């Protein structure tokens, strides 16, 4: 079920219209750059690279 949802989300995002970098004003681009830098500085959610691990235990139940 999880994989079906992930695939559907990926497909929807691929079809979504995304603004081009060239459509951003310099101020908008600076904000995006700052936000990306902050996100890259965050520690990973877990050691295994699985974002679900922060939400669910080893039995698939919510933490």
Helices and strands as residue ranges (DSSP letters): H 2-15, G 21-23, H 26-41, G 51-54
